[in-house]
Amino acid sequence: MFDFSLLVAAGLVVVAGLFAMTEAAVSAASRARAAELARDGVRGARALQAVAADAPRYVNLLMLLRLGCEMVATTLVALELVDQLGVGWSAALLTAGSMTVVSFVAVGVAPRTMGRQHAYTVGRLAAPAVRWLGRALGPLAALLILVGNAVTPGKGYRDGPFASTVELRELVDLAEQRGVVEHGEREMI
């Protein structure tokens, strides 16, 4: 019979998916649209506006939290499978295979798709919690970026390598392809 640790692992996968969905929403949300929603008095829009104004900081934090949840979930599954199957390749391969599939689907594809499709709804709902997490854990994410930059050859990135103008250009190109913005608007952006 499986242990309680698998239920905890499943819960962590769900939380990791929520972090991934929020990360995708924050990455897709524009500062201008968030400001417009805030001017219209839409609930949660002011928090989203604050998050969108410092998106790299919050994206880095969300990535750290997502990764932490995934790693702990994988560890719990590994411990349970080692307990059930014994130490060996079968437990290791089963853990690696199952958690790769679970992470890809339940943390990667589904939540990110939802986050991008409903960026402003997800962003508005999650932004207050994201801001609180940013105050509580933001310094840890910033410290880890500093450590990463210190051990990486060459010039590092102050905000981390996770949000860039190249990604912004890709989003604008995608918006043009989907008909969300016209060619002239794309050029202006």
SEVEXTI-498338 format. One record per atom (N, C-alpha, C, O): residue number from 1; atom name; z, y, x. Coordinates in steps of 0.02 Angstrom, whole numbers, always signed. Layout:
SEVEXTI-498338
NODE  num  atomo       w       v       u
NODE  NUM     CA       Z       Y       X
...
//
This chain:
SEVEXTI-498338
NODE  num  atomo       w       v       u
NODE    1      N      +0     -59     +42
NODE    1     CA      +0      +0      +0
NODE    1      C      +0     +63     +44
NODE    1      O     +35     +66     +95
NODE    2      N     -40    +112     +24
NODE    2     CA     -46    +172     +65
NODE    2      C     +15    +216     +57
NODE    2      O     +48    +216      +5
NODE    3      N     +29    +252    +107
NODE    3     CA     +88    +294    +114
NODE    3      C     +76    +362     +82
NODE    3      O     +20    +381     +66
NODE    4      N    +130    +398     +72
NODE    4     CA    +130    +467     +47
NODE    4      C     +88    +513     +91
NODE    4      O     +62    +564     +68
NODE    5      N     +82    +495    +155
NODE    5     CA     +45    +538    +202
NODE    5      C     -28    +546    +182
NODE    5      O     -58    +598    +197
NODE    6      N     -57    +497    +148
NODE    6     CA    -126    +504    +125
NODE    6      C    -132    +556     +69
NODE    6      O    -182    +591     +64
NODE    7      N     -81    +560     +27
NODE    7     CA     -81    +612     -24
NODE    7      C     -75    +682      +8
NODE    7      O    -108    +729     -13
NODE    8      N     -33    +687     +58
NODE    8     CA     -27    +750     +94
NODE    8      C     -94    +767    +128
NODE    8      O    -116    +824    +126
NODE    9      N    -126    +717    +158
NODE    9     CA    -191    +728    +191
NODE    9      C    -243    +751    +140
NODE    9      O    -282    +797    +154
NODE   10      N    -243    +720     +81
NODE   10     CA    -290    +741     +29
NODE   10      C    -276    +813      +7
NODE   10      O    -323    +852      -3
NODE   11      N    -213    +831      +0
NODE   11     CA    -195    +900     -17
NODE   11      C    -218    +950     +37
NODE   11      O    -241   +1004     +21
NODE   12      N    -210    +930     +99
NODE   12     CA    -231    +973    +154
NODE   12      C    -307    +982    +155
NODE   12      O    -332   +1036    +172
NODE   13      N    -344    +930    +137
NODE   13     CA    -417    +936    +133
NODE   13      C    -436    +985     +78
NODE   13      O    -482   +1025     +86
NODE   14      N    -400    +983     +22
NODE   14     CA    -413   +1031     -32
NODE   14      C    -398   +1102      -8
NODE   14      O    -438   +1148     -21
NODE   15      N    -342   +1112     +25
NODE   15     CA    -325   +1178     +51
NODE   15      C    -376   +1201    +102
NODE   15      O    -396   +1259    +102
NODE   16      N    -398   +1155    +146
NODE   16     CA    -450   +1173    +195
NODE   16      C    -514   +1194    +160
NODE   16      O    -547   +1241    +181
NODE   17      N    -530   +1160    +105
NODE   17     CA    -589   +1179     +66
NODE   17      C    -582   +1248     +36
NODE   17      O    -630   +1286     +34
NODE   18      N    -522   +1265     +13
NODE   18     CA    -510   +1332     -14
NODE   18      C    -518   +1385     +41
NODE   18      O    -546   +1438     +29
NODE   19      N    -492   +1369    +101
NODE   19     CA    -501   +1416    +157
NODE   19      C    -575   +1424    +174
NODE   19      O    -598   +1480    +187
NODE   20      N    -613   +1368    +173
NODE   20     CA    -685   +1371    +188
NODE   20      C    -722   +1411    +135
NODE   20      O    -767   +1450    +150
NODE   21      N    -703   +1401     +72
NODE   21     CA    -736   +1438     +17
NODE   21      C    -721   +1513     +24
NODE   21      O    -766   +1554     +15
NODE   22      N    -660   +1530     +40
NODE   22     CA    -641   +1600     +48
NODE   22      C    -676   +1630    +108
NODE   22      O    -698   +1687    +106
NODE   23      N    -680   +1592    +162
NODE   23     CA    -715   +1615    +222
NODE   23      C    -788   +1631    +206
NODE   23      O    -814   +1683    +228
NODE   24      N    -821   +1587    +169
NODE   24     CA    -891   +1598    +150
NODE   24      C    -897   +1660    +105
NODE   24      O    -944   +1699    +111
NODE   25      N    -849   +1668     +59
NODE   25     CA    -852   +1725     +14
NODE   25      C    -842   +1791     +52
NODE   25      O    -878   +1839     +40
NODE   26      N    -793   +1791     +97
NODE   26     CA    -781   +1852    +137
NODE   26      C    -841   +1869    +180
NODE   26      O    -859   +1927    +187
NODE   27      N    -872   +1818    +208
NODE   27     CA    -931   +1829    +251
NODE   27      C    -990   +1855    +210
NODE   27      O   -1031   +1894    +236
NODE   28      N    -995   +1835    +147
NODE   28     CA   -1052   +1855    +106
NODE   28      C   -1040   +1921     +69
NODE   28      O   -1088   +1953     +48
NODE   29      N    -978   +1940     +61
NODE   29     CA    -963   +2001     +23
NODE   29      C    -979   +2063     +65
NODE   29      O    -964   +2066    +124
NODE   30      N   -1008   +2112     +32
NODE   30     CA   -1024   +2175     +67
NODE   30      C    -968   +2225     +55
NODE   30      O    -936   +2226      +2
NODE   31      N    -958   +2267    +104
NODE   31     CA    -907   +2320     +98
NODE   31      C    -926   +2368     +42
NODE   31      O    -882   +2390      +5
NODE   32      N    -990   +2383     +37
NODE   32     CA   -1012   +2431     -13
NODE   32      C   -1000   +2405     -84
NODE   32      O    -976   +2442    -127
NODE   33      N   -1016   +2342     -96
NODE   33     CA   -1006   +2312    -162
NODE   33      C    -931   +2307    -178
NODE   33      O    -910   +2319    -235
NODE   34      N    -891   +2289    -128
NODE   34     CA    -818   +2286    -138
NODE   34      C    -791   +2355    -156
NODE   34      O    -747   +2361    -199
NODE   35      N    -816   +2407    -122
NODE   35     CA    -794   +2475    -138
NODE   35      C    -815   +2495    -209
NODE   35      O    -777   +2527    -244
NODE   36      N    -875   +2475    -228
NODE   36     CA    -899   +2489    -296
NODE   36      C    -855   +2455    -348
NODE   36      O    -837   +2486    -399
NODE   37      N    -837   +2392    -336
NODE   37     CA    -793   +2356    -382
NODE   37      C    -724   +2389    -385
NODE   37      O    -694   +2394    -439
NODE   38      N    -700   +2413    -328
NODE   38     CA    -635   +2447    -326
NODE   38      C    -638   +2512    -366
NODE   38      O    -591   +2528    -403
NODE   39      N    -693   +2550    -359
NODE   39     CA    -701   +2612    -397
NODE   39      C    -702   +2598    -472
NODE   39      O    -678   +2638    -512
NODE   40      N    -730   +2540    -491
NODE   40     CA    -733   +2522    -561
NODE   40      C    -667   +2494    -587
NODE   40      O    -660   +2479    -647
NODE   41      N    -618   +2487    -542
NODE   41     CA    -552   +2463    -563
NODE   41      C    -548   +2388    -575
NODE   41      O    -504   +2365    -611
NODE   42      N    -594   +2350    -546
NODE   42     CA    -594   +2277    -556
NODE   42      C    -534   +2248    -519
NODE   42      O    -521   +2265    -461
NODE   43      N    -499   +2204    -552
NODE   43     CA    -438   +2173    -525
NODE   43      C    -454   +2136    -459
NODE   43      O    -501   +2096    -456
NODE   44      N    -414   +2149    -408
NODE   44     CA    -421   +2116    -344
NODE   44      C    -473   +2148    -298
NODE   44      O    -480   +2129    -240
NODE   45      N    -509   +2197    -324
NODE   45     CA    -563   +2228    -285
NODE   45      C    -537   +2270    -227
NODE   45      O    -568   +2273    -174
NODE   46      N    -480   +2302    -236
NODE   46     CA    -452   +2342    -181
NODE   46      C    -433   +2297    -123
NODE   46      O    -444   +2314     -65
NODE   47      N    -404   +2240    -138
NODE   47     CA    -386   +2192     -85
NODE   47      C    -450   +2166     -52
NODE   47      O    -452   +2159     +10
NODE   48      N    -500   +2151     -92
NODE   48     CA    -564   +2128     -63
NODE   48      C    -594   +2183     -20
NODE   48      O    -622   +2168     +33
NODE   49      N    -590   +2245     -41
NODE   49     CA    -616   +2301      -2
NODE   49      C    -581   +2303     +66
NODE   49      O    -614   +2314    +117
NODE   50      N    -516   +2294     +68
NODE   50     CA    -479   +2295    +131
NODE   50      C    -499   +2236    +175
NODE   50      O    -505   +2244    +236
NODE   51      N    -507   +2178    +146
NODE   51     CA    -528   +2119    +184
NODE   51      C    -599   +2128    +210
NODE   51      O    -612   +2113    +269
NODE   52      N    -644   +2153    +169
NODE   52     CA    -713   +2162    +190
NODE   52      C    -719   +2214    +245
NODE   52      O    -764   +2211    +287
NODE   53      N    -673   +2264    +246
NODE   53     CA    -674   +2315    +297
NODE   53      C    -657   +2288    +366
NODE   53      O    -675   +2318    +417
NODE   54      N    -621   +2232    +368
NODE   54     CA    -601   +2201    +431
NODE   54      C    -619   +2127    +429
NODE   54      O    -578   +2084    +447
NODE   55      N    -680   +2112    +407
NODE   55     CA    -701   +2043    +396
NODE   55      C    -692   +1997    +457
NODE   55      O    -667   +1942    +448
NODE   56      N    -711   +2018    +518
NODE   56     CA    -703   +1971    +574
NODE   56      C    -632   +1947    +583
NODE   56      O    -620   +1888    +597
NODE   57      N    -584   +1992    +576
NODE   57     CA    -514   +1973    +583
NODE   57      C    -495   +1919    +532
NODE   57      O    -463   +1870    +549
NODE   58      N    -514   +1929    +469
NODE   58     CA    -495   +1882    +417
NODE   58      C    -535   +1817    +421
NODE   58      O    -508   +1764    +407
NODE   59      N    -599   +1821    +439
NODE   59     CA    -639   +1761    +448
NODE   59      C    -609   +1718    +503
NODE   59      O    -604   +1657    +496
NODE   60      N    -590   +1749    +558
NODE   60     CA    -559   +1711    +613
NODE   60      C    -495   +1677    +589
NODE   60      O    -483   +1618    +605
NODE   61      N    -454   +1712    +552
NODE   61     CA    -392   +1683    +527
NODE   61      C    -406   +1625    +480
NODE   61      O    -374   +1573    +485
NODE   62      N    -453   +1634    +434
NODE   62     CA    -470   +1581    +387
NODE   62      C    -497   +1520    +423
NODE   62      O    -483   +1463    +403
NODE   63      N    -537   +1531    +475
NODE   63     CA    -562   +1474    +514
NODE   63      C    -505   +1437    +548
NODE   63      O    -504   +1376    +549
NODE   64      N    -457   +1474    +575
NODE   64     CA    -400   +1443    +608
NODE   64      C    -360   +1401    +558
NODE   64      O    -341   +1344    +573
NODE   65      N    -347   +1429    +500
NODE   65     CA    -308   +1393    +449
NODE   65      C    -346   +1332    +423
NODE   65      O    -316   +1279    +413
NODE   66      N    -411   +1339    +413
NODE   66     CA    -452   +1282    +391
NODE   66      C    -450   +1226    +442
NODE   66      O    -439   +1168    +426
NODE   67      N    -460   +1245    +504
NODE   67     CA    -460   +1196    +558
NODE   67      C    -392   +1161    +564
NODE   67      O    -389   +1100    +574
NODE   68      N    -339   +1199    +558
NODE   68     CA    -272   +1170    +561
NODE   68      C    -261   +1119    +506
NODE   68      O    -235   +1064    +518
NODE   69      N    -282   +1136    +445
NODE   69     CA    -275   +1089    +389
NODE   69      C    -316   +1026    +401
NODE   69      O    -293    +970    +389
NODE   70      N    -378   +1034    +425
NODE   70     CA    -420    +976    +438
NODE   70      C    -391    +931    +492
NODE   70      O    -392    +870    +486
NODE   71      N    -364    +962    +545
NODE   71     CA    -337    +923    +600
NODE   71      C    -275    +884    +579
NODE   71      O    -267    +825    +597
NODE   72      N    -230    +916    +542
NODE   72     CA    -170    +882    +519
NODE   72      C    -189    +826    +470
NODE   72      O    -161    +772    +474
NODE   73      N    -236    +839    +425
NODE   73     CA    -259    +786    +379
NODE   73      C    -288    +727    +417
NODE   73      O    -273    +669    +401
NODE   74      N    -329    +740    +466
NODE   74     CA    -358    +686    +506
NODE   74      C    -304    +648    +543
NODE   74      O    -307    +586    +547
NODE   75      N    -256    +682    +570
NODE   75     CA    -201    +649    +605
NODE   75      C    -161    +605    +558
NODE   75      O    -144    +548    +576
NODE   76      N    -147    +629    +498
NODE   76     CA    -110    +589    +449
NODE   76      C    -149    +527    +429
NODE   76      O    -120    +473    +422
NODE   77      N    -214    +534    +419
NODE   77     CA    -255    +476    +403
NODE   77      C    -256    +427    +461
NODE   77      O    -250    +366    +450
NODE   78      N    -262    +452    +521
NODE   78     CA    -261    +408    +580
NODE   78      C    -195    +370    +585
NODE   78      O    -195    +310    +597
NODE   79      N    -140    +405    +575
NODE   79     CA     -75    +371    +579
NODE   79      C     -68    +317    +526
NODE   79      O     -42    +263    +539
NODE   80      N     -92    +332    +466
NODE   80     CA     -88    +282    +412
NODE   80      C    -132    +222    +427
NODE   80      O    -112    +165    +416
NODE   81      N    -193    +234    +452
NODE   81     CA    -238    +179    +467
NODE   81      C    -213    +138    +526
NODE   81      O    -222     +77    +527
NODE   82      N    -183    +169    +575
NODE   82     CA    -153    +132    +630
NODE   82      C     -96     +89    +605
NODE   82      O     -87     +32    +626
NODE   83      N     -57    +117    +558
NODE   83     CA      -2     +78    +528
NODE   83      C     -29     +18    +489
NODE   83      O      +1     -35    +491
NODE   84      N     -84     +28    +453
NODE   84     CA    -112     -25    +411
NODE   84      C    -154     -75    +451
NODE   84      O    -150    -136    +439
NODE   85      N    -193     -51    +500
NODE   85     CA    -240     -94    +536
NODE   85      C    -218    -110    +607
NODE   85      O    -246    -154    +639
NODE   86      N    -168     -75    +632
NODE   86     CA    -147     -84    +701
NODE   86      C    -186     -37    +746
NODE   86      O    -237      -9    +728
NODE   87      N    -160     -30    +807
NODE   87     CA    -192     +13    +856
NODE   87      C    -256     -21    +878
NODE   87      O    -256     -80    +897
NODE   88      N    -311     +15    +876
NODE   88     CA    -374     -14    +899
NODE   88      C    -433     +26    +875
NODE   88      O    -427     +77    +840
NODE   89      N    -491      +1    +894
NODE   89     CA    -554     +35    +878
NODE   89      C    -567     +39    +804
NODE   89      O    -596     +88    +780
NODE   90      N    -547     -12    +767
NODE   90     CA    -562     -11    +695
NODE   90      C    -528     +48    +661
NODE   90      O    -559     +83    +620
NODE   91      N    -464     +61    +677
NODE   91     CA    -429    +118    +648
NODE   91      C    -460    +184    +671
NODE   91      O    -469    +230    +631
NODE   92      N    -478    +188    +734
NODE   92     CA    -508    +249    +761
NODE   92      C    -576    +263    +729
NODE   92      O    -589    +319    +709
NODE   93      N    -618    +212    +725
NODE   93     CA    -684    +221    +696
NODE   93      C    -681    +236    +622
NODE   93      O    -718    +278    +596
NODE   94      N    -636    +203    +586
NODE   94     CA    -629    +215    +515
NODE   94      C    -603    +286    +502
NODE   94      O    -626    +320    +456
NODE   95      N    -556    +309    +543
NODE   95     CA    -531    +377    +537
NODE   95      C    -586    +427    +551
NODE   95      O    -598    +473    +512
NODE   96      N    -620    +418    +607
NODE   96     CA    -673    +465    +626
NODE   96      C    -729    +467    +573
NODE   96      O    -751    +521    +554
NODE   97      N    -751    +410    +551
NODE   97     CA    -805    +407    +502
NODE   97      C    -785    +436    +435
NODE   97      O    -821    +476    +406
NODE   98      N    -728    +415    +409
NODE   98     CA    -707    +438    +343
NODE   98      C    -692    +512    +343
NODE   98      O    -712    +548    +296
NODE   99      N    -657    +537    +393
NODE   99     CA    -639    +607    +394
NODE   99      C    -699    +652    +409
NODE   99      O    -700    +710    +388
NODE  100      N    -748    +627    +445
NODE  100     CA    -809    +666    +455
NODE  100      C    -845    +676    +389
NODE  100      O    -866    +732    +374
NODE  101      N    -852    +623    +351
NODE  101     CA    -885    +628    +285
NODE  101      C    -845    +672    +238
NODE  101      O    -872    +717    +206
NODE  102      N    -779    +660    +235
NODE  102     CA    -737    +700    +190
NODE  102      C    -739    +774    +210
NODE  102      O    -747    +817    +167
NODE  103      N    -733    +789    +274
NODE  103     CA    -735    +859    +296
NODE  103      C    -803    +890    +283
NODE  103      O    -806    +948    +262
NODE  104      N    -856    +854    +294
NODE  104     CA    -922    +882    +284
NODE  104      C    -933    +900    +211
NODE  104      O    -957    +954    +195
NODE  105      N    -915    +854    +166
NODE  105     CA    -927    +865     +95
NODE  105      C    -873    +910     +64
NODE  105      O    -889    +960     +31
NODE  106      N    -810    +892     +74
NODE  106     CA    -755    +925     +38
NODE  106      C    -732    +991     +70
NODE  106      O    -700   +1031     +37
NODE  107      N    -749   +1001    +134
NODE  107     CA    -730   +1063    +167
NODE  107      C    -792   +1103    +186
NODE  107      O    -790   +1165    +185
NODE  108      N    -846   +1069    +203
NODE  108     CA    -905   +1103    +226
NODE  108      C    -952   +1125    +170
NODE  108      O    -958   +1184    +157
NODE  109      N    -984   +1078    +139
NODE  109     CA   -1039   +1093     +93
NODE  109      C   -1015   +1123     +26
NODE  109      O   -1033   +1179      +9
NODE  110      N    -976   +1086     -11
NODE  110     CA    -958   +1107     -79
NODE  110      C    -921   +1174     -81
NODE  110      O    -943   +1219    -117
NODE  111      N    -867   +1182     -43
NODE  111     CA    -832   +1246     -48
NODE  111      C    -871   +1306     -21
NODE  111      O    -868   +1360     -49
NODE  112      N    -908   +1295     +32
NODE  112     CA    -948   +1351     +59
NODE  112      C   -1002   +1372     +10
NODE  112      O   -1016   +1432      +3
NODE  113      N   -1032   +1324     -23
NODE  113     CA   -1082   +1340     -73
NODE  113      C   -1051   +1380    -130
NODE  113      O   -1079   +1431    -152
NODE  114      N    -993   +1358    -153
NODE  114     CA    -958   +1395    -206
NODE  114      C    -940   +1466    -182
NODE  114      O    -947   +1514    -219
NODE  115      N    -916   +1471    -121
NODE  115     CA    -896   +1536     -94
NODE  115      C    -954   +1584     -90
NODE  115      O    -947   +1644    -104
NODE  116      N   -1012   +1559     -70
NODE  116     CA   -1071   +1603     -64
NODE  116      C   -1099   +1620    -133
NODE  116      O   -1120   +1677    -146
NODE  117      N   -1100   +1570    -178
NODE  117     CA   -1127   +1583    -245
NODE  117      C   -1085   +1631    -286
NODE  117      O   -1111   +1670    -326
NODE  118      N   -1020   +1629    -275
NODE  118     CA    -973   +1670    -314
NODE  118      C    -930   +1713    -267
NODE  118      O    -869   +1717    -274
NODE  119      N    -963   +1746    -219
NODE  119     CA    -928   +1781    -166
NODE  119      C    -879   +1833    -192
NODE  119      O    -823   +1837    -167
NODE  120      N    -898   +1871    -242
NODE  120     CA    -854   +1925    -264
NODE  120      C    -797   +1900    -308
NODE  120      O    -742   +1927    -305
NODE  121      N    -810   +1850    -348
NODE  121     CA    -756   +1820    -388
NODE  121      C    -705   +1786    -342
NODE  121      O    -645   +1798    -348
NODE  122      N    -729   +1743    -298
NODE  122     CA    -685   +1709    -251
NODE  122      C    -649   +1760    -207
NODE  122      O    -589   +1755    -196
NODE  123      N    -687   +1808    -182
NODE  123     CA    -658   +1859    -138
NODE  123      C    -603   +1898    -173
NODE  123      O    -550   +1910    -143
NODE  124      N    -615   +1919    -235
NODE  124     CA    -564   +1957    -271
NODE  124      C    -502   +1916    -285
NODE  124      O    -446   +1941    -281
NODE  125      N    -512   +1852    -302
NODE  125     CA    -454   +1809    -317
NODE  125      C    -414   +1793    -254
NODE  125      O    -353   +1789    -257
NODE  126      N    -448   +1783    -199
NODE  126     CA    -415   +1761    -138
NODE  126      C    -391   +1818     -93
NODE  126      O    -346   +1808     -53
NODE  127      N    -420   +1876     -99
NODE  127     CA    -406   +1931     -53
NODE  127      C    -331   +1950     -48
NODE  127      O    -308   +1962      +8
NODE  128      N    -294   +1952    -102
NODE  128     CA    -223   +1969     -94
NODE  128      C    -186   +1918     -49
NODE  128      O    -147   +1938      -6
NODE  129      N    -199   +1854     -59
NODE  129     CA    -167   +1803     -17
NODE  129      C    -193   +1806     +54
NODE  129      O    -154   +1797    +102
NODE  130      N    -257   +1820     +62
NODE  130     CA    -286   +1826    +129
NODE  130      C    -255   +1884    +167
NODE  130      O    -241   +1879    +226
NODE  131      N    -245   +1940    +133
NODE  131     CA    -213   +1997    +165
NODE  131      C    -142   +1980    +187
NODE  131      O    -121   +1998    +241
NODE  132      N    -105   +1945    +144
NODE  132     CA     -37   +1925    +161
NODE  132      C     -38   +1877    +221
NODE  132      O      +1   +1885    +268
NODE  133      N     -83   +1829    +220
NODE  133     CA     -89   +1783    +277
NODE  133      C    -109   +1821    +340
NODE  133      O     -87   +1804    +395
NODE  134      N    -151   +1872    +333
NODE  134     CA    -171   +1913    +390
NODE  134      C    -112   +1949    +421
NODE  134      O    -107   +1954    +483
NODE  135      N     -67   +1973    +379
NODE  135     CA      -7   +2006    +406
NODE  135      C     +39   +1955    +440
NODE  135      O     +68   +1968    +493
NODE  136      N     +45   +1896    +410
NODE  136     CA     +92   +1846    +436
NODE  136      C     +65   +1809    +497
NODE  136      O    +101   +1797    +545
NODE  137      N      +1   +1791    +495
NODE  137     CA     -27   +1747    +548
NODE  137      C     -83   +1779    +588
NODE  137      O    -108   +1749    +636
NODE  138      N    -103   +1839    +571
NODE  138     CA    -157   +1873    +607
NODE  138      C    -145   +1879    +682
NODE  138      O    -191   +1868    +721
NODE  139      N     -83   +1896    +703
NODE  139     CA     -71   +1900    +775
NODE  139      C     -83   +1834    +812
NODE  139      O    -104   +1834    +869
NODE  140      N     -68   +1778    +779
NODE  140     CA     -81   +1713    +810
NODE  140      C    -156   +1703    +821
NODE  140      O    -177   +1682    +875
NODE  141      N    -197   +1719    +770
NODE  141     CA    -269   +1712    +778
NODE  141      C    -295   +1759    +833
NODE  141      O    -337   +1739    +873
NODE  142      N    -269   +1820    +835
NODE  142     CA    -290   +1867    +887
NODE  142      C    -271   +1841    +957
NODE  142      O    -310   +1847   +1004
NODE  143      N    -212   +1813    +963
NODE  143     CA    -189   +1785   +1027
NODE  143      C    -234   +1727   +1048
NODE  143      O    -253   +1722   +1107
NODE  144      N    -252   +1684   +1002
NODE  144     CA    -295   +1628   +1019
NODE  144      C    -365   +1650   +1039
NODE  144      O    -397   +1619   +1081
NODE  145      N    -389   +1704   +1009
NODE  145     CA    -454   +1732   +1029
NODE  145      C    -449   +1759   +1100
NODE  145      O    -494   +1749   +1141
NODE  146      N    -394   +1793   +1116
NODE  146     CA    -383   +1818   +1184
NODE  146      C    -382   +1760   +1234
NODE  146      O    -412   +1765   +1287
NODE  147      N    -347   +1707   +1217
NODE  147     CA    -344   +1648   +1262
NODE  147      C    -415   +1619   +1270
NODE  147      O    -435   +1602   +1325
NODE  148      N    -451   +1613   +1215
NODE  148     CA    -519   +1587   +1218
NODE  148      C    -564   +1630   +1260
NODE  148      O    -604   +1604   +1299
NODE  149      N    -558   +1695   +1253
NODE  149     CA    -597   +1741   +1295
NODE  149      C    -578   +1736   +1368
NODE  149      O    -621   +1741   +1412
NODE  150      N    -513   +1725   +1382
NODE  150     CA    -490   +1720   +1451
NODE  150      C    -517   +1659   +1487
NODE  150      O    -531   +1661   +1547
NODE  151      N    -525   +1604   +1450
NODE  151     CA    -549   +1542   +1482
NODE  151      C    -625   +1534   +1478
NODE  151      O    -652   +1486   +1505
NODE  152      N    -658   +1581   +1445
NODE  152     CA    -730   +1578   +1438
NODE  152      C    -763   +1622   +1491
NODE  152      O    -745   +1681   +1497
NODE  153      N    -810   +1595   +1529
NODE  153     CA    -845   +1637   +1578
NODE  153      C    -883   +1693   +1544
NODE  153      O    -908   +1685   +1488
NODE  154      N    -887   +1750   +1577
NODE  154     CA    -924   +1807   +1550
NODE  154      C    -880   +1850   +1506
NODE  154      O    -820   +1840   +1501
NODE  155      N    -913   +1898   +1474
NODE  155     CA    -877   +1946   +1432
NODE  155      C    -861   +1913   +1365
NODE  155      O    -905   +1884   +1333
NODE  156      N    -799   +1918   +1343
NODE  156     CA    -779   +1891   +1279
NODE  156      C    -792   +1940   +1222
NODE  156      O    -818   +1995   +1233
NODE  157      N    -775   +1919   +1163
NODE  157     CA    -783   +1961   +1103
NODE  157      C    -714   +1980   +1078
NODE  157      O    -672   +1936   +1068
NODE  158      N    -702   +2043   +1068
NODE  158     CA    -637   +2068   +1046
NODE  158      C    -616   +2036    +980
NODE  158      O    -559   +2016    +971
NODE  159      N    -663   +2031    +933
NODE  159     CA    -648   +2002    +868
NODE  159      C    -664   +1928    +864
NODE  159      O    -658   +1899    +810
NODE  160      N    -683   +1897    +919
NODE  160     CA    -702   +1827    +918
NODE  160      C    -776   +1820    +905
NODE  160      O    -808   +1868    +882
NODE  161      N    -804   +1763    +920
NODE  161     CA    -877   +1754    +914
NODE  161      C    -901   +1734    +845
NODE  161      O    -958   +1714    +837
NODE  162      N    -859   +1740    +794
NODE  162     CA    -875   +1709    +730
NODE  162      C    -911   +1754    +681
NODE  162      O    -940   +1729    +632
NODE  163      N    -911   +1819    +691
NODE  163     CA    -946   +1864    +646
NODE  163      C    -987   +1912    +689
NODE  163      O    -960   +1945    +733
NODE  164      N   -1052   +1915    +676
NODE  164     CA   -1094   +1956    +718
NODE  164      C   -1149   +1989    +677
NODE  164      O   -1159   +1974    +618
NODE  165      N   -1184   +2036    +709
NODE  165     CA   -1239   +2069    +675
NODE  165      C   -1297   +2020    +664
NODE  165      O   -1336   +2029    +617
NODE  166      N   -1303   +1970    +706
NODE  166     CA   -1355   +1919    +696
NODE  166      C   -1343   +1883    +630
NODE  166      O   -1390   +1872    +592
NODE  167      N   -1280   +1865    +617
NODE  167     CA   -1265   +1833    +553
NODE  167      C   -1280   +1879    +495
NODE  167      O   -1304   +1857    +443
NODE  168      N   -1265   +1944    +503
NODE  168     CA   -1279   +1993    +450
NODE  168      C   -1354   +1996    +437
NODE  168      O   -1376   +1996    +380
NODE  169      N   -1394   +1998    +491
NODE  169     CA   -1466   +2000    +482
NODE  169      C   -1491   +1937    +446
NODE  169      O   -1535   +1941    +403
NODE  170      N   -1462   +1879    +463
NODE  170     CA   -1482   +1817    +430
NODE  170      C   -1466   +1820    +355
NODE  170      O   -1505   +1798    +314
NODE  171      N   -1408   +1848    +338
NODE  171     CA   -1389   +1855    +267
NODE  171      C   -1437   +1901    +230
NODE  171      O   -1457   +1888    +174
NODE  172      N   -1457   +1956    +263
NODE  172     CA   -1503   +2003    +231
NODE  172      C   -1572   +1970    +223
NODE  172      O   -1604   +1978    +171
NODE  173      N   -1594   +1932    +274
NODE  173     CA   -1658   +1896    +268
NODE  173      C   -1655   +1847    +210
NODE  173      O   -1703   +1840    +172
NODE  174      N   -1599   +1811    +204
NODE  174     CA   -1591   +1763    +150
NODE  174      C   -1592   +1798     +82
NODE  174      O   -1621   +1773     +34
NODE  175      N   -1559   +1856     +78
NODE  175     CA   -1558   +1895     +16
NODE  175      C   -1628   +1917      -3
NODE  175      O   -1646   +1917     -62
NODE  176      N   -1670   +1935     +46
NODE  176     CA   -1738   +1954     +32
NODE  176      C   -1778   +1894      +7
NODE  176      O   -1817   +1900     -41
NODE  177      N   -1769   +1837     +39
NODE  177     CA   -1805   +1776     +19
NODE  177      C   -1788   +1756     -52
NODE  177      O   -1832   +1732     -89
NODE  178      N   -1727   +1767     -73
NODE  178     CA   -1705   +1748    -140
NODE  178      C   -1718   +1802    -192
NODE  178      O   -1704   +1793    -251
NODE  179      N   -1746   +1858    -169
NODE  179     CA   -1763   +1911    -216
NODE  179      C   -1704   +1956    -234
NODE  179      O   -1709   +1996    -281
NODE  180      N   -1649   +1951    -198
NODE  180     CA   -1591   +1993    -213
NODE  180      C   -1604   +2064    -189
NODE  180      O   -1583   +2111    -222
NODE  181      N   -1637   +2072    -132
NODE  181     CA   -1656   +2138    -107
NODE  181      C   -1731   +2139     -95
NODE  181      O   -1761   +2088     -78
NODE  182      N   -1760   +2198    -103
NODE  182     CA   -1831   +2207     -89
NODE  182      C   -1842   +2215     -14
NODE  182      O   -1795   +2227     +24
NODE  183      N   -1905   +2209      +7
NODE  183     CA   -1922   +2215     +78
NODE  183      C   -1900   +2283    +106
NODE  183      O   -1873   +2286    +161
NODE  184      N   -1912   +2336     +69
NODE  184     CA   -1893   +2403     +92
NODE  184      C   -1818   +2410     +99
NODE  184      O   -1793   +2441    +146
NODE  185      N   -1782   +2380     +51
NODE  185     CA   -1708   +2381     +55
NODE  185      C   -1684   +2341    +116
NODE  185      O   -1636   +2360    +149
NODE  186      N   -1717   +2285    +129
NODE  186     CA   -1700   +2244    +186
NODE  186      C   -1708   +2284    +251
NODE  186      O   -1665   +2281    +295
NODE  187      N   -1763   +2321    +255
NODE  187     CA   -1775   +2361    +315
NODE  187      C   -1722   +2415    +323
NODE  187      O   -1700   +2428    +379
NODE  188      N   -1701   +2446    +268
NODE  188     CA   -1649   +2497    +271
NODE  188      C   -1583   +2467    +295
NODE  188      O   -1548   +2496    +337
NODE  189      N   -1567   +2409    +269
NODE  189     CA   -1504   +2376    +289
NODE  189      C   -1507   +2357    +361
NODE  189      O   -1459   +2329    +388
//
